[in-house]
Amino acid sequence: MDLKSGVNRPSLGKLLAVQYDQVSKDCGVAADGAGLKVEKGETVLLAFESERFRAAFRQMKPRSIDEIRQLIGVSPSVAAFAAAQPGATPGCGCSKPGRFRNIDELDSPEPAVRGKALSAARLDARNYIRSGAQASASQKAFLDRYVQLTDAVLNLAFLADIEIQDGATLVIAPGTHALYARNIRIHGSGRIVCQGPTTINCQRINGDYKNKWTSITATANLINNTTFLKES
């Protein structure tokens, strides 16, 4: 219960479970998918190209910025939960006052104009995806056009439970944009290494995911939770 308002609020785990279930449903993934155990001394690469994990992946071609945020970003409900935590700070640059982005600049015949617009869209898209902040209709139109121009393809991996033994390493390839898992348990010096920007959505994680071996870090807006973003 929220002691300030006296209103019962869902736990972060439940919010993440809802997001997991919705994305799994949209991607046609069964709830009882396969798990993964990385044995002591073993290094496993989680990649779309791997025959071992091909069945665990789904490729998605989003056509809007909101589709991307649903698949690999922070849902508004999770962001709202985080924002209510002590010490939380807002963090979406796309919703802050700034220069108006003209959507026509993305299709400008002038390379310099088009290049600046694409760079701005890339940054704004990253900020919007990684937060639960709102965006105006014009901002969304700008970002939607950017998504269409880049013709993005997302590789999402779905696993049930993941167990990483002491001394084991799970390497997430740069082409794996998101990993959805129910529970993750890391033993001792076991680690997860992200080779590129990767979102990890799990309902529960046990073990030291912030130790010197593990390269995943919690986003500043989601303190002490189990949705992680690897900063590029």
N, C-alpha and C positions, 0 to 999 in steps of 0.2 A: 504494500500500500504506500502511496505517496503521502508522507506525513504532513506535507504542506497543504495539500488539497483534500486529503482524506479519500482520494479516489484510488481504486485498485488499478494498477497498471501491469501489463504483461511483462514478464522477465525478458532480458535480452536473449536468453536461450530460445524462448518461445518465438520471439520476433525473427530470429535467424532461422528457426525451423520453418516458419511460414514462408520466408523468402526462398529457402532451400526447396520446399515442396512445390512452390509456384514455378520456380525456374525448371525444376525437374519435370513438372507436368508439361510446361511449354516446350521442353526439349524432348519429350517422349521417353523419359528415363524412369525405369521401375524403381520403386522405393527400396526394394531388397537387392540392391546392386552388390557387386563384388567388393571385398575389402582388400587391404594391402598390408603385409608384414615385411618390413625391411630387417633382415637378420644382422646380427653383430658382425661388423667388418665389411658389410655389403654396401655397395653404392648402386642405387636404382635411379634411372632417368625416366621421369614422367614426361612423355612427349607424344604428340599426335602421330608422329611417324613410326612410333614403336609398335611392332606387331603385338607385343604383350598387352599394351594398353589401348589398342585401337577401339575395342568394343566399349571402353569406358568414356570415350570422347564423343562429343557432338559438335559439329561445325554449324555456326549460325551466321547469317548475313543480315545484320540489323539495318533498318532503313530510317531510323531516327535516333536522336541522342537519348531519348527516354528508354528505348529498347536496350541500348548499350548499358545504361545505368542499371536497369533491372537485371541484366545478365552478369555484369562484372563490377558493378558499383555498390554504393551504399544506399539502401532503400530509405525513403523519407522517415519511415517508422523507426528504423534503427538509429538514424541520425538524430531524430527527436529524443530518443532515449538517451543517447550520448550527450546531447546538448543540455539535458536536465541534470547531468552529473556535476558534482562540485569541481570547479576548476576548468570546466569545459570552455572552449573558445570557438567562435564561428570561424569557418574557413573556406568559403567559396568565393573565389575572385570574380566569377562571371556575374554574380548578383550585385556586386558593388558598383557604385557610380563610376563611370568611365566614358571613354570615347564611344560614341554610337557606332556600331558595326553595320555597315551597309552591305547587305547580302550580295548586291551586284558586284562588289569588289572581289568576291571569290571566283567570279567568272570573267574578270577584267582581261582584256587583250594585252594590257600592260603588265609585263612580267614582274616589275617591282611592286606594283599595286597588288597584284594577285598573290605574290609571295608574302607580303606583309599581312594580308588578310588571312592566308592559310596558317601562318605562324600564330597569329592572334587566336584563330579558331582552335588550333591544336591545344593551346594553353587553356583557353576557356572551356573546351570540352573536357580536358583532364580535371579541372577544378570542379566542374559540374558533376561529372561521374563520381568523383571521390567525396562528395558531400551530399547532404539531403536538402540543400538550399533550393529555393524556388528560382525560376527564371521567367522573364517576361516573354510574351508571344514573339516579339521581334528577336530576342536572344535565341529562343528555341528554333526559330526559322533559320537563323544564321547557322546554328550548329547542325541542324538537320541537313542543310545544304552541304555543309562540310562532310558529314557522314556519307552522303550520296556520292560526292566527288571522290572520296578516298576508297569507296567500294570495300569497306572493311569486312573482314572475315574473322570471326572469333572462334577460338578453340577452347571448349569447356570440358574439363575432366570431372567425372562423377564417381566417387568411391564411397563405400559405406564407412567402415572403421579403418583407421590407419594406425599402425603401431610401428614405431621406429626404435629398434633396440640400441643399447649402449654401444657407441662406436659405429653405428650405421648412419648412412646419409641418403636422404631423399632429395634428388636434384630435380627441380622443376624447370623444364626447358623454356627458353625465351618465347617460343611460340605457343605456350600454354597460358592463356590469358586469365583463366580462373580455375580454381580447384574447389569443388563442392564435396564436403565430407561430413558425416555425422559426428564422429568422435575421432580426435587425434591424441595419441599418447606418445610422448617422447621420453625415453629412458636415458638417464645419465648424460653422456656426451653425444647422444644421438642428435642429429641436426636436420634441418630443412634448408636447402640452399636454392634461392630463386635467381635464375640467370637473367631474368628480365622482369618488367613490371607484371606482377601477378596478384590477383585477388584471391584470398583464401577465406572461404565461408564455411565455418563449422559451428556446431552447436556447443561443443565442449572441447577444451584442449587441456591436457595434463602434461606437466613437465616444464622445463625451463626453455621457453621459446625465445627468450631474450638473452640467452647466454652468448659467450664469445664465438661459439661455433655456428649459431643460427643467424641467417641473414634476413629474416623477416622481422619487420618492425610494425608496431601498432600505429595507425594513423593518429595524429594529434587530437582529432575530433572524437575518437572512439577509445577512450582510455579504459584499460583493464577489461577488455571484452574479447570476443573470439572472432572478430572479422578483421583481417589483416590486409594491409596494402604494402607491397614492396615498392619503395620509392626508387624511381629510375634516375 
